Amino acid sequence: MEVLFTQHAKSRMKLRGIKREWVLSGLKHPVHITRHPNDSELMIYYSWVTARSRWLKMIIKVSGSRLTVVTTHFDHTYKGIVP
């Protein structure tokens, strides 16, 4: 699996204090994956970041075995079960 980051994702990660390792871990072991409601080319991945005790939401474009991180942020509204 190849993972790329858009410039937007990189800048938002820096601004929000999101570590690359958290995103990569979340992509390998997501708790939940769903289709983006407004764009059929995008998927939404959720993972729990123990270091922050928060849900990480990642907007991903999937193209074969390549995943492109479009953006990511801590989601305060997601109600998943903490692993």
Buried (B, 14 or more C-beta within 10 A) or exposed (E): EEBEBBEEBBEBBEEEEBEEEBBBBBBEEBBEBEEBEEEEEBBBBBBBBEEEEBBBBBBBBEEEEEBBBBBBBBBEEBEEEEE
